[in-house]
Amino acid sequence: MDFKLSEQESMIQNLARDFAEKSVRPMAMEIDRQCEFPFELAKEMGSLGYFGLPYPPDYGGVGAGYIGYVLVIEELCRASMVAGAIIAVNGLAEEAIFRYGSEEQKKRFLVPLTQGVSLSSFAFTEPATGSDPGAIETRARPDGANYIITGQKQFIALSPASQITLIFAKDETDKISAFIVETPTPGYNIRHACETMGVRGLGPSVIYLDDIRLPKTNLLGEKAKGFEIMLEAISVGKLGVAAEALGIGQGALDLSLDYAQERKAYGKSIAHLDTIKWLLAEMASRVEASRWLTYRTAFLRDQGANIEKESSIAKLFTSQAAVDITRMAMQVHGAYGYTKDMEIERFYRDAKLTEIYEGVSEIQRVIIADNLLKERA
Ligand SMILES: Cc1cc2nc3c(=O)[nH]c(=O)nc-3n(C[C@H](O)[C@H](O)[C@H](O)COP(=O)(O)OP(=O)(O)OC[C@H]3O[C@@H](n4cnc5c(N)ncnc54)[C@H](O)[C@@H]3O)c2cc1C
């Protein structure tokens, strides 16, 4: 067992920390206020190689593994969850194409993504469901050399900035398939971004698919294997969300340590109060546990393991921890923390999303328990 980061990993971590402090934190409050996708920031992250971290140089990537991927997301989320989440959401279609794409699809679609030349969305959720794949209503019907897709997708992050959307739809077999849709294309309409409580700027939008036509060569993987593709991509997505939650937790702890030392009560800093020490210690313990769960899951993925169960455990725990930690951080900050002048209220709002997207906590518990029982059978 070796808990030390390699020289390359430490360098990636330090560079990301520096970038987060110098370039991300100064604009984090404004991104939140405007609630608009930060195109320039995404471009800058692309030029730093942040969209190709785990992928091999043959496909335009950095070759830093999933450890490199979680380290960067963690560091960016210490300053702004939107920044880290852009990497993780973009990573969903990347992972699906990397694992299931033909050589031609990888060259055509994956390389521009890993190099930060284009961005992608991952469109699973619909107005009627985000948790139940059986309830998906979007349809893909064959028409000669094409498919025609009709339906509606809901809460699709990054869509205002994406050139590729991976769309999950029921095909003629009534099973789910995955389709790579290049945008803009006739019939593909982003109507509006949903105004959310937190992680404002991620651009989760409603997409109307009115008979969009795409060549059959844009089917990803085999027909009717869309659910398997979704689960595989989401395994890495859940790892990304765990890294987001870890970054939020660490960021909230950093802010609380600073504030506790500055704020005075009874002539001394509040950091001397036992109640504040108690909160700081509880927060730090949850951050550490989140860190090692996340890093270990990334390590397992780097070994080529299936991380369906481990990424659910990591997401379930770290998201709960992030919600708990930001609540405690708010308490440390008192009334000032509750104002828009302080960063902590944004962390408090952002943390909640980690318990919801890429599978709610209830679904993670089902996945974990099913895997445990399967291991026993
Ligand atoms: C900011 C944001 C960004 C998003 N980005 C994307 C994206 O890029 N792509 C995408 O496809 N989706 C995206 N989503 C959608 C998100 O993944 C779904 O909203 C989420 O999976 C939950 O689905 P739902 O809202 O339909 O909840 P529902 O399925 O309606 O569930 C509601 C509640 O019912 C309970 N529940 C549901 N099913 C079960 C079960 N089997 N067992 C026990 N309890 C259950 C849970 O308490 C759950 O919280 C995004 C959402 C948000 C808010």
The ligand as a Tripos MOL2 file, in Angstrom:
@<TRIPOS>MOLECULE
LIG
   53    58     1     0     0
SMALL
NO_CHARGES

@<TRIPOS>ATOM
      1 C1        -27.8510   20.8120  -12.1080 C.3       1 LIG1
      2 C2        -28.2460   19.4960  -12.6960 C.ar      1 LIG1
      3 C3        -27.4980   18.9650  -13.7360 C.ar      1 LIG1
      4 C4        -27.8750   17.7520  -14.3280 C.ar      1 LIG1
      5 N1        -27.1640   17.2820  -15.3990 N.ar      1 LIG1
      6 C5        -27.6270   16.1900  -16.0790 C.ar      1 LIG1
      7 C6        -27.0090   15.7760  -17.3050 C.ar      1 LIG1
      8 O1        -26.0430   16.3800  -17.7670 O.2       1 LIG1
      9 N2        -27.5230   14.7010  -17.9510 N.ar      1 LIG1
     10 C7        -28.5990   14.0030  -17.4910 C.ar      1 LIG1
     11 O2        -29.0160   13.0450  -18.1110 O.2       1 LIG1
     12 N3        -29.2140   14.3840  -16.3120 N.ar      1 LIG1
     13 C8        -28.7520   15.4530  -15.6220 C.ar      1 LIG1
     14 N4        -29.3720   15.8590  -14.4600 N.ar      1 LIG1
     15 C9        -30.5230   15.1070  -13.9730 C.3       1 LIG1
     16 C10       -30.2020   14.2560  -12.7520 C.3       1 LIG1
     17 O3        -29.2290   13.2920  -13.0200 O.3       1 LIG1
     18 C11       -31.5030   13.6350  -12.2890 C.3       1 LIG1
     19 O4        -32.3430   14.7100  -11.9010 O.3       1 LIG1
     20 C12       -31.3030   12.6830  -11.1330 C.3       1 LIG1
     21 O5        -30.7370   11.4930  -11.6110 O.3       1 LIG1
     22 C13       -32.5990   12.3660  -10.4090 C.3       1 LIG1
     23 O6        -33.6310   12.1120  -11.2910 O.3       1 LIG1
     24 P1        -35.0730   12.7590  -11.0310 P.3       1 LIG1
     25 O7        -34.8740   14.1840  -10.7570 O.co2     1 LIG1
     26 O8        -35.9440   12.3810  -12.1770 O.co2     1 LIG1
     27 O9        -35.5660   12.0680   -9.7240 O.3       1 LIG1
     28 P2        -36.6590   10.9350   -9.6140 P.3       1 LIG1
     29 O10       -36.2390    9.7510  -10.3720 O.co2     1 LIG1
     30 O11       -37.9850   11.5290   -9.9140 O.co2     1 LIG1
     31 O12       -36.5590   10.6360   -8.0660 O.3       1 LIG1
     32 C14       -37.0800   11.5340   -7.0740 C.3       1 LIG1
     33 C15       -36.7980   10.9460   -5.7180 C.3       1 LIG1
     34 O13       -37.4840    9.6990   -5.5800 O.3       1 LIG1
     35 C16       -36.6940    8.7700   -4.8750 C.3       1 LIG1
     36 N5        -36.3910    7.5990   -5.7510 N.ar      1 LIG1
     37 C17       -36.4350    7.5250   -7.0980 C.ar      1 LIG1
     38 N6        -36.1110    6.3040   -7.5190 N.ar      1 LIG1
     39 C18       -35.8620    5.5590   -6.4330 C.ar      1 LIG1
     40 C19       -35.5200    4.1870   -6.1950 C.ar      1 LIG1
     41 N7        -35.3360    3.3210   -7.2080 N.pl3     1 LIG1
     42 N8        -35.3570    3.7840   -4.9270 N.ar      1 LIG1
     43 C20       -35.5470    4.6390   -3.8880 C.ar      1 LIG1
     44 N9        -35.8920    5.9270   -4.0310 N.ar      1 LIG1
     45 C21       -36.0530    6.3900   -5.2760 C.ar      1 LIG1
     46 C22       -35.4400    9.5060   -4.4560 C.3       1 LIG1
     47 O14       -35.6430   10.0310   -3.1710 O.3       1 LIG1
     48 C23       -35.3230   10.6160   -5.4810 C.3       1 LIG1
     49 O15       -34.5900   11.7170   -4.9530 O.3       1 LIG1
     50 C24       -29.0010   17.0480  -13.8350 C.ar      1 LIG1
     51 C25       -29.7340   17.5760  -12.7580 C.ar      1 LIG1
     52 C26       -29.3840   18.7750  -12.2040 C.ar      1 LIG1
     53 C27       -30.2000   19.3290  -11.0820 C.3       1 LIG1
@<TRIPOS>BOND
     1     1     2 1
     2     2     3 ar
     3     2    52 ar
     4     3     4 ar
     5     4     5 ar
     6     4    50 ar
     7     5     6 ar
     8     6     7 ar
     9     6    13 1
    10     7     8 2
    11     7     9 ar
    12     9    10 ar
    13    10    11 2
    14    10    12 ar
    15    12    13 ar
    16    13    14 ar
    17    14    15 1
    18    14    50 ar
    19    15    16 1
    20    16    17 1
    21    16    18 1
    22    18    19 1
    23    18    20 1
    24    20    21 1
    25    20    22 1
    26    22    23 1
    27    23    24 1
    28    24    25 2
    29    24    26 1
    30    24    27 1
    31    27    28 1
    32    28    29 2
    33    28    30 1
    34    28    31 1
    35    31    32 1
    36    32    33 1
    37    33    34 1
    38    33    48 1
    39    34    35 1
    40    35    36 1
    41    35    46 1
    42    36    37 ar
    43    36    45 ar
    44    37    38 ar
    45    38    39 ar
    46    39    40 ar
    47    39    45 ar
    48    40    41 1
    49    40    42 ar
    50    42    43 ar
    51    43    44 ar
    52    44    45 ar
    53    46    47 1
    54    46    48 1
    55    48    49 1
    56    50    51 ar
    57    51    52 ar
    58    52    53 1
@<TRIPOS>SUBSTRUCTURE
     1 LIG1         1 GROUP 0 **** ****
